[in-house]
Amino acid sequence: MKPFWDKEDHAWNHELASLFTDKFCAERPECPADEVNKHFLDRFHTLRKLLNAAFNHPGGLPAYIDAERRRNRRQGRKKSRRDERLETAVAQKSSTRLPVWSTICEVVTLLGIEGMSSDESDKDTGDLFVVSKPWRSHDISKLLQYTDSQRERHNAFGNQRAGNCPRKRHRLLGAKESQKAALFRLPENLYNNHWLLNVQGRVRSDLKVLPAIDLPGMDSIPHVF
């Protein structure tokens, strides 16, 4: 039995959800029927949304699949960058006892994966070019760059760490800016002051900016960053 794709709220789709729910709950009676029914309809909604996006893509289904793969790779690199920065900060905090590393731990945790800069890959060289986040504080960006410079590239035996060879990542003046919305509910001093001053009305209200937090050790970051 197939869903009726043209209209999500069609009676047949609800009938299909009921049939699925009856069969599933007959095999798993401990599962609440209303939750199973809702889960089926939620999954149908997600699948229909993905299919519509794919078939309405300007380049058709192959171009959509390629774009999704590139997006997933970018997202994977952002997650790896967050994890590496947190790992570096925790290790340095333990070995140096410098207050700046506690600050970096807190900042990286607050920013999360979506607070990390994205990048785009050059098709010819494979090098990565940073896509800047206009809403993020320049001081915070310098803090993250400093963290990257302190990452240990070798293991305890002096060998290169496991994994793919690091790719060159370039930060260019006037770099392309991310079009994604800014993160909300961050401390005020994690935002770019100039950007924040130009955000007005409901957009500013929706950010739900939190009071600034203490960031001890910021003055110890070398000026080259």
matplotlib code that plots the C-alpha trace (Angstrom):
import matplotlib.pyplot as plt

x = [0.0, 1.4, 0.9, -1.0, 2.0, 0.1, -1.7, -0.2, -3.4, -5.4, -7.7, -5.9, -2.6, -4.4, -6.0, -2.6, -1.2, -4.0, -3.3, 0.4, -0.4, -2.8, -0.2, 2.7, 0.8, -0.4, 3.3, 4.4, 1.4, 3.5, 3.8, 1.1, -1.0, -1.3, 2.5, 3.0, 0.4, 2.1, 5.5, 4.3, 2.8, 5.9, 8.1, 5.8, 5.9, 9.8, 10.0, 7.5, 9.5, 12.8, 11.3, 9.7, 13.0, 14.8, 12.4, 12.0, 15.8, 16.9, 19.4, 17.0, 17.5, 21.2, 22.2, 20.2, 21.9, 25.3, 24.4, 23.3, 26.5, 28.5, 26.4, 26.8, 30.6, 30.7, 28.6, 30.9, 34.0, 32.2, 31.6, 35.2, 36.4, 34.2, 35.4, 39.1, 38.9, 37.2, 39.8, 42.6, 41.2, 40.6, 44.1, 45.8, 43.6, 44.9, 48.6, 49.0, 46.4, 46.1, 42.6, 42.3, 41.8, 38.8, 37.4, 38.0, 36.2, 33.2, 33.1, 33.4, 30.6, 28.3, 28.9, 28.4, 28.6, 26.6, 28.8, 31.8, 32.7, 31.9, 34.1, 34.0, 36.3, 38.2, 37.5, 41.0, 43.3, 41.0, 41.9, 39.3, 38.2, 36.5, 33.0, 32.9, 30.1, 29.4, 27.5, 30.4, 32.7, 36.2, 37.7, 36.0, 37.2, 40.8, 40.3, 39.3, 42.2, 44.6, 43.1, 43.7, 47.3, 47.8, 46.4, 48.8, 49.3, 51.2, 50.4, 52.3, 54.8, 55.6, 53.6, 51.0, 47.5, 45.2, 42.8, 42.9, 45.8, 44.7, 43.7, 44.9, 42.3, 42.5, 41.0, 40.8, 40.1, 36.6, 35.8, 32.3, 29.8, 27.5, 23.8, 22.7, 20.8, 22.8, 22.6, 20.3, 20.5, 24.3, 26.1, 26.3, 30.1, 30.1, 28.3, 30.0, 29.3, 28.9, 26.6, 24.5, 24.0, 22.6, 20.1, 16.7, 13.2, 11.8, 15.0, 16.9, 14.2, 14.3, 18.0, 17.3, 20.8, 22.1, 24.2, 27.9, 30.1, 33.6, 36.2, 39.4, 42.7, 41.6, 44.5, 47.0, 46.2, 49.1, 48.2, 49.0, 45.6]
y = [0.0, 3.4, 6.8, 9.5, 11.9, 14.8, 15.8, 15.1, 15.4, 13.1, 10.7, 7.7, 8.7, 8.7, 5.3, 4.0, 5.3, 3.4, 0.2, 0.5, 1.2, -1.8, -4.2, -2.7, -2.7, -6.3, -7.3, -4.8, -4.3, -2.4, 0.5, 3.2, 3.3, 7.1, 7.5, 4.9, 6.7, 10.1, 8.6, 7.2, 10.5, 12.5, 10.1, 10.5, 14.3, 14.2, 11.8, 13.9, 17.0, 15.5, 14.1, 17.4, 19.2, 16.6, 16.7, 20.5, 21.1, 23.2, 20.5, 17.6, 14.6, 14.0, 17.6, 17.4, 14.3, 15.8, 19.0, 16.9, 14.9, 18.1, 19.6, 16.4, 16.5, 20.2, 19.3, 16.4, 18.7, 21.2, 18.4, 17.2, 20.8, 21.2, 17.9, 18.6, 22.1, 20.8, 17.9, 20.4, 22.8, 20.0, 18.6, 22.1, 23.0, 19.9, 20.3, 24.1, 25.2, 28.5, 30.2, 30.8, 27.1, 27.0, 29.9, 28.1, 25.0, 27.1, 29.0, 25.9, 24.2, 27.2, 27.5, 23.8, 22.4, 25.2, 27.8, 26.5, 28.1, 26.2, 25.9, 25.2, 22.8, 23.9, 21.3, 21.5, 21.6, 20.1, 23.0, 24.4, 28.1, 29.3, 30.7, 33.4, 33.9, 37.6, 37.4, 35.8, 38.0, 38.6, 37.9, 34.6, 33.7, 34.5, 32.3, 29.4, 30.0, 30.0, 26.7, 25.2, 26.3, 24.4, 21.1, 18.2, 16.6, 13.6, 10.8, 9.8, 7.8, 10.7, 9.4, 11.2, 10.8, 8.3, 9.6, 11.4, 13.8, 17.4, 19.6, 23.2, 25.6, 29.2, 32.3, 35.1, 38.8, 39.5, 35.8, 34.6, 35.0, 32.4, 33.0, 30.9, 32.6, 33.4, 31.2, 32.5, 32.5, 33.2, 35.6, 39.1, 39.0, 36.0, 38.1, 40.7, 44.1, 45.9, 43.1, 43.2, 46.9, 46.6, 43.9, 45.5, 44.8, 41.2, 39.7, 41.1, 40.0, 36.5, 36.2, 36.3, 37.6, 36.6, 38.8, 38.8, 36.3, 36.6, 35.3, 35.1, 34.7, 36.4, 38.9, 36.1, 35.2, 36.2, 39.2, 37.3, 35.6]
z = [0.0, -1.0, 0.6, -1.3, -1.9, -3.5, -0.3, 3.1, 5.1, 2.7, 4.5, 2.9, 4.6, 8.0, 7.2, 6.3, 9.6, 11.4, 9.5, 10.4, 14.0, 14.3, 12.9, 14.9, 18.2, 17.6, 17.6, 20.2, 22.6, 25.1, 22.7, 23.0, 19.8, 19.7, 19.9, 17.1, 14.9, 15.5, 14.7, 11.4, 10.3, 11.4, 9.4, 6.4, 6.7, 6.8, 3.8, 1.7, 2.5, 1.4, -1.8, -2.7, -2.1, -4.3, -7.2, -7.1, -7.1, -10.1, -11.2, -10.6, -8.3, -9.1, -8.3, -5.1, -4.0, -4.8, -2.8, 0.2, 0.2, 0.2, 2.9, 5.0, 4.5, 5.6, 8.7, 9.5, 9.3, 11.7, 14.2, 14.0, 14.5, 17.6, 19.0, 18.3, 19.9, 23.0, 23.2, 22.9, 25.5, 28.0, 27.5, 27.8, 30.8, 32.6, 31.7, 31.9, 34.5, 32.6, 33.0, 29.2, 28.6, 31.0, 29.0, 25.7, 27.1, 28.0, 24.7, 22.5, 24.6, 24.3, 20.5, 19.8, 16.3, 14.7, 16.1, 14.3, 10.9, 7.8, 4.7, 1.0, -0.8, -3.9, -6.6, -8.1, -5.0, -2.3, -0.1, 2.2, 2.4, 5.5, 5.3, 8.0, 10.6, 10.6, 13.9, 15.9, 17.9, 16.3, 19.7, 19.9, 16.4, 17.4, 20.5, 18.3, 15.9, 18.8, 20.0, 16.6, 16.7, 20.0, 18.9, 19.3, 15.9, 17.1, 19.6, 22.7, 20.5, 18.2, 15.3, 13.3, 14.8, 13.1, 10.5, 7.2, 6.5, 7.5, 4.5, 4.2, 5.5, 4.4, 6.0, 3.5, 4.0, 2.7, 2.9, 1.9, 4.7, 6.0, 5.2, 8.1, 11.0, 14.1, 17.1, 19.8, 23.6, 23.7, 26.0, 24.6, 24.3, 22.0, 19.4, 17.1, 18.6, 15.3, 13.9, 17.1, 16.9, 13.4, 14.4, 15.3, 16.2, 16.3, 14.9, 17.9, 20.3, 18.9, 19.6, 23.3, 24.0, 27.5, 29.8, 29.0, 30.8, 32.2, 29.8, 31.9, 30.1, 26.9, 27.1, 27.1, 23.4, 21.1, 18.9, 15.7, 15.9]

ax = plt.figure().add_subplot(projection="3d")
ax.plot(x, y, z, "-o")
ax.set_aspect("equal")
plt.show()
